Amino acid sequence: MIRIHDIAIFILIFVMYSNVLLYLYIVGDLSIPPFVFHLLYVIILFILAITVNKNQLFLHPVIVFMIFMIGISGLSFLIHPETINGSITLATEAYLIVFMMGLYFIFSLSPRSILIAQYAILFSGIVSVVINVYDFLHPFAMLPLELANPGRASGFYVNPNGSGIALLLALLLTINIVSSKYREILIIYFTLGIVLTVSRGAILGLFLIIIFFVRYKQMYTRRLIPIIAVFLIALPLTAKIMLDIAFDSNQFDVANIAQRLDWFSTFGKSRDFSENERIRVANKALAVMEENALLGVGISKIRSWNVLPHNMYLYFGVQYGVLGLLIYPLFLMACVARGWWQNRAIFLPFVVVMLFLGLVSHNMMESYFIFIASALVAAMGNLSVVRAQGPKATHRDEMVPT
């Protein structure tokens, strides 16, 4: 039986994971910042969660880590009070940390809450692929000229890399709730949405999770690999042909996407503007870290850079010094610290893929969908431990598929 609380969780997760409110705010169709809606919604469900939940919530390492993050951010702000907009940055980080903690409590309401969140993420991914196809075929229809990425689908996420990563994590976290006979179809469908973003990180991450799907028998190899190969080869080539035609007709400048497609066609041997820029900024970050190895430069000074490092390790290293290099890996370890063995088919690829994506993105601890995925993983682990210590669930609709 569907309850009002179940519907509320589904709507909350779908709206936040799909990024639709933030998209509407960016394009000017929503006047109130999305975090206002998200925060009010999370607070209501958070109060309900801590009122009715009897599980061992506060003992989870991810809660300890979140409190630790607030502490070191506050300490960094006190050490570097002169940093640009430091108080705003600190408030933003505190909000995101409380946001994730609230999500963790919500998911930990019951096994049913976790399952509903998975279905909401799955539905969000299905919708996002459709939006990506539309965005790819109709450049500038969803975003104004200054924000658009012609030849690269971004959908509601505005950033193609974010769109690709969101779909990648959605596939990983929901594959176990789909019947085995439909999993290959789901993987191919999500592959379409990911490839259209032309995101190198997301596409390479897709290869990684497919390897884990094979390892843990989540899919039939012989039925999937040839079709995936067709998508990964044919779609970029098709995109290149389409963009070459558009470029010849001077509809828009597609030099960036053309260079990116050349990178794929030469298996990374050719460098594009984006890669050269990332190398330059990475060298700058390393130089700043060397000069400020002990305490870093503070929590907000790096945000004044014209281009950020596109690397979580360097991003935190510049802010907090050498020890900042450990923050992102410790965050991931905290998420999967409980229930690791019982959930290894999901937790291991989650950690490996997230560690890899940390090398190519600095947004891995800022996006709503990242915190939703991380909180869901932590709640899954907590549920496994609680089940092992207490009576097993008796109702089928309370069980999370494995």
C-alpha positions in Angstrom: 0.0 0.0 0.0 1.3 3.4 -1.0 1.5 5.9 1.8 1.6 9.7 1.7 5.1 9.6 3.2 6.3 7.3 0.4 4.9 9.7 -2.3 6.7 12.6 -0.5 10.0 10.8 -0.6 9.6 9.9 -4.2 8.8 13.5 -5.3 11.6 14.9 -3.2 14.3 12.6 -4.6 13.0 12.9 -8.2 13.0 16.7 -8.1 16.4 16.9 -6.5 18.1 14.2 -8.5 16.8 15.4 -11.8 18.0 18.9 -11.0 14.9 20.4 -12.5 14.4 23.2 -10.0 18.0 24.4 -10.3 17.6 24.3 -14.1 14.4 26.4 -14.0 16.2 28.9 -11.7 19.2 29.2 -14.0 17.1 29.8 -17.1 15.0 32.4 -15.2 11.7 30.5 -14.9 12.0 30.2 -11.1 12.6 33.3 -9.0 13.2 31.6 -5.6 16.5 29.7 -5.2 15.9 25.9 -5.3 17.7 25.3 -2.0 14.8 27.0 -0.2 12.3 24.4 -1.4 14.8 21.6 -0.8 15.7 22.7 2.7 12.1 23.0 3.8 11.2 19.6 2.4 14.2 17.9 3.9 13.6 19.5 7.3 10.0 18.2 7.4 11.0 14.6 6.5 14.1 14.8 8.7 12.0 15.6 11.8 9.8 12.6 10.9 12.8 10.4 10.4 14.5 11.1 13.8 11.1 10.8 15.5 10.1 7.3 14.3 13.4 5.7 13.4 14.9 3.3 15.9 17.9 2.3 13.9 21.5 3.2 14.9 21.7 6.3 12.9 24.2 8.5 14.8 26.8 5.7 14.9 27.3 5.7 11.1 30.8 7.0 10.1 29.3 9.3 7.5 27.6 11.3 10.2 30.9 11.6 12.1 32.6 12.6 8.9 30.0 15.3 8.1 30.5 16.8 11.6 34.2 16.6 11.0 33.9 18.5 7.7 31.9 21.3 9.4 34.7 21.5 12.0 37.6 21.7 9.7 35.8 24.2 7.4 35.1 26.4 10.4 38.7 26.1 11.6 40.0 27.0 8.1 37.7 30.0 8.1 39.1 31.2 11.4 42.7 30.7 10.2 42.0 32.5 6.9 39.3 35.1 7.8 40.4 37.4 4.9 39.5 34.9 2.2 36.9 36.1 -0.3 33.3 35.5 0.7 34.6 33.0 3.3 31.4 33.3 5.5 29.2 32.6 2.4 31.3 29.6 1.5 31.2 28.2 5.0 27.4 28.6 5.2 27.0 26.9 1.8 29.2 23.9 2.9 27.3 23.7 6.2 24.0 23.6 4.3 25.1 20.9 2.0 26.4 18.8 4.9 23.2 19.1 6.8 21.3 18.4 3.6 23.1 15.1 3.2 22.7 14.1 6.9 18.9 14.8 6.5 18.8 12.6 3.4 20.6 9.8 5.3 18.0 9.9 8.1 15.2 10.0 5.6 16.5 7.0 3.7 17.0 5.2 7.0 13.3 5.4 8.0 12.9 1.8 6.7 13.9 -0.5 3.9 10.9 0.7 2.1 12.3 4.3 2.1 15.5 3.1 0.4 13.5 1.2 -2.2 11.3 4.2 -3.0 14.4 6.4 -3.3 15.9 3.9 -5.8 12.8 4.0 -7.9 12.8 7.8 -7.8 16.4 7.9 -9.0 15.6 5.3 -11.7 12.7 7.4 -12.9 14.8 10.5 -12.9 17.4 8.8 -15.0 14.8 7.5 -17.5 13.4 11.1 -17.9 16.9 12.6 -18.1 17.9 10.3 -21.0 14.8 11.6 -23.0 15.7 15.2 -22.1 19.3 14.6 -23.2 18.2 13.2 -26.6 16.0 16.3 -27.1 18.8 18.6 -26.0 21.3 17.0 -28.3 19.0 17.2 -31.3 17.8 20.8 -30.6 20.9 22.9 -29.6 19.9 26.1 -27.7 16.3 25.0 -27.2 16.9 24.4 -23.4 19.7 26.9 -22.6 20.6 30.4 -23.8 23.6 30.9 -26.1 26.0 31.7 -23.3 25.3 28.5 -21.4 24.6 26.1 -24.2 27.0 23.3 -25.2 26.1 22.5 -28.8 26.8 18.9 -29.7 26.9 17.9 -26.0 23.7 17.0 -24.2 23.3 18.4 -20.7 19.5 18.4 -20.1 18.4 19.8 -16.8 21.9 19.6 -15.4 23.2 22.5 -17.5 26.7 21.0 -17.4 27.2 17.9 -19.7 29.7 16.4 -17.3 27.2 16.6 -14.5 24.5 15.0 -16.6 26.7 12.1 -17.5 27.8 11.5 -13.9 24.2 11.7 -12.7 23.1 9.0 -15.2 26.1 6.9 -14.4 25.3 6.8 -10.7 21.6 6.3 -11.3 22.4 3.2 -13.3 24.8 1.9 -10.7 22.4 2.4 -7.7 19.3 1.1 -9.4 20.4 -1.9 -11.4 19.6 -4.3 -8.6 15.9 -3.3 -8.5 15.4 -4.1 -12.2 14.5 -7.7 -13.3 17.6 -9.5 -14.7 15.9 -9.9 -18.1 15.6 -6.1 -18.5 19.0 -5.1 -17.2 20.7 -5.1 -20.6 18.0 -2.9 -22.0 18.4 -0.5 -19.1 22.2 -0.3 -19.5 21.9 0.3 -23.2 19.3 3.0 -22.6 21.4 4.8 -20.0 24.5 4.4 -22.2 22.6 6.4 -24.9 22.1 9.3 -22.5 25.7 9.2 -21.2 27.3 9.0 -24.6 25.3 12.0 -25.8 27.0 14.2 -23.1 30.4 13.4 -24.7 31.8 13.5 -21.2 35.1 11.6 -21.0 34.8 11.0 -17.3 31.3 9.6 -17.5 32.0 7.4 -20.5 35.1 6.0 -19.0 33.2 5.5 -15.8 30.6 3.6 -17.7 33.2 1.1 -18.8 34.3 0.7 -15.2 30.8 -0.1 -13.9 30.1 -2.5 -16.8 33.2 -4.4 -15.7 31.8 -4.6 -12.2 28.4 -5.6 -13.5 30.1 -8.6 -15.2 32.1 -9.4 -12.2 29.1 -9.6 -9.9 26.8 -11.2 -12.5 24.5 -8.2 -12.8 24.3 -8.7 -16.6 24.8 -11.2 -19.4 28.1 -10.4 -21.1 27.5 -11.9 -24.5 24.2 -10.1 -25.0 25.5 -6.7 -24.0 29.0 -6.1 -25.1 28.4 -5.9 -28.9 25.5 -3.5 -28.5 27.4 -1.3 -26.1 30.3 -1.2 -28.6 27.9 -0.1 -31.4 26.6 2.7 -29.2 30.1 3.9 -28.1 31.5 3.9 -31.6 28.5 4.9 -33.8 27.1 7.7 -31.7 30.2 9.9 -31.5 30.8 9.4 -35.2 27.2 10.4 -35.9 27.6 13.4 -33.7 30.8 14.4 -35.5 29.1 14.2 -38.9 26.2 16.3 -37.7 28.5 18.9 -36.1 30.7 19.1 -39.2 27.6 19.9 -41.3 26.5 22.6 -38.8 30.1 24.0 -38.7 30.2 24.2 -42.5 27.0 26.1 -42.5 28.3 28.5 -39.8 25.3 27.9 -37.5 27.6 27.9 -34.5 31.2 27.3 -33.4 31.7 23.6 -32.8 35.5 23.6 -32.5 35.4 22.5 -28.9 33.1 19.5 -29.5 35.0 18.6 -32.7 38.3 18.5 -30.7 36.6 16.4 -28.0 35.4 13.8 -30.6 38.9 13.7 -32.1 40.2 12.8 -28.6 37.9 9.8 -28.6 38.7 8.8 -32.2 42.4 8.9 -31.4 42.0 7.2 -28.0 43.3 10.2 -26.1 46.4 10.9 -28.3 45.1 14.3 -29.4 44.7 17.1 -26.9 41.8 19.5 -27.0 41.5 22.9 -25.4 39.7 21.5 -22.3 42.5 19.0 -21.6 45.2 21.7 -22.1 43.4 24.0 -19.8 43.0 21.3 -17.1 46.7 20.6 -17.2 47.5 24.3 -16.8 45.2 24.7 -13.9 46.4 21.5 -12.3 50.0 22.8 -12.4 48.8 26.1 -10.8 47.1 24.1 -8.1 50.2 22.1 -7.4 52.3 25.2 -7.1 49.8 26.8 -4.7 49.8 23.6 -2.6 53.6 23.6 -2.5 53.6 27.1 -1.1 50.8 26.5 1.4 51.3 22.8 2.2 50.5 22.9 5.9 47.3 25.0 6.1 46.2 25.7 2.5 44.8 29.0 1.4 41.3 28.8 3.0 37.9 27.6 2.0 36.9 30.2 -0.6 40.0 31.7 -2.1 40.2 29.1 -4.8 36.7 30.1 -5.9 38.0 33.4 -7.2 40.0 31.5 -9.9 38.7 31.9 -13.4 39.0 28.1 -13.9 38.9 25.5 -11.1 41.2 22.4 -11.1 38.6 19.8 -12.2 40.1 17.6 -9.6 38.7 16.9 -6.1 42.1 16.1 -4.6 43.7 19.3 -5.8 40.6 21.3 -5.0 40.7 20.3 -1.3 44.5 20.3 -1.3 44.6 24.0 -2.2 42.0 24.8 0.4 43.3 22.7 3.3 46.9 21.8 2.5 48.4 18.4 2.0 45.9 16.8 4.4 43.1 18.0 2.2 44.1 15.4 -0.3 42.6 12.8 2.0 39.2 14.5 2.5 37.5 13.1 -0.6 38.7 9.5 -0.2 37.7 9.6 3.5 34.3 10.8 2.6 33.8 7.8 0.3 35.2 5.4 2.9 32.8 6.8 5.5 29.8 6.3 3.1 30.5 2.6 2.7 32.1 1.8 6.1 29.0 -0.1 7.4 27.6 -3.1 5.5 30.5 -3.2 3.1 30.6 -7.0 2.6 26.8 -7.4 2.3 26.6 -4.6 -0.4 30.0 -5.1 -2.1 28.3 -5.5 -5.5 27.2 -1.8 -5.3 29.7 -0.3 -2.8 32.9 -1.4 -4.6 32.0 0.0 -8.0 30.6 3.1 -6.3 33.9 3.8 -4.5 36.1 3.0 -7.6 34.0 5.1 -10.0 33.8 8.0 -7.5 37.5 8.0 -6.9 38.1 8.0 -10.6 35.6 10.8 -11.2 37.4 12.8 -8.5 40.3 13.0 -10.9 38.3 14.8 -13.6 35.8 16.9 -11.6 35.8 19.3 -8.6 32.0 19.1 -8.2 31.8 15.6 -6.6 30.9 17.1 -3.2 28.7 19.9 -4.3 25.9 18.5 -6.6 22.5 17.5 -5.1 22.6 14.1 -7.0 26.0 13.3 -5.5 24.7 13.8 -1.9 21.6 11.8 -2.7 23.6 8.9 -4.1 26.1 9.0 -1.1 23.4 9.2 1.5 21.6 6.3 -0.2 24.7 4.2 -0.1 25.2 5.0 3.6 21.6 4.1 4.4 21.9 0.8 2.5 25.0 -0.1 4.6 23.2 0.9 7.9 20.2 -1.3 6.9 22.4 -4.3 6.3 24.1 -4.0 9.7 20.8 -3.5 11.5 19.3 -6.6 9.8 22.3 -8.7 10.8 21.9 -7.6 14.4 18.2 -7.9 14.7 15.1 -9.7 13.4 14.8 -10.0 9.7 12.2 -8.0 7.8 9.0 -10.0 7.4 7.2 -8.2 4.6 8.4 -8.5 1.0 7.8 -4.8 0.2 10.2 -3.9 3.0 13.1 -5.7 1.4 15.7 -4.0 -0.8 16.6 -6.2 -3.7 20.2 -7.4 -3.9 
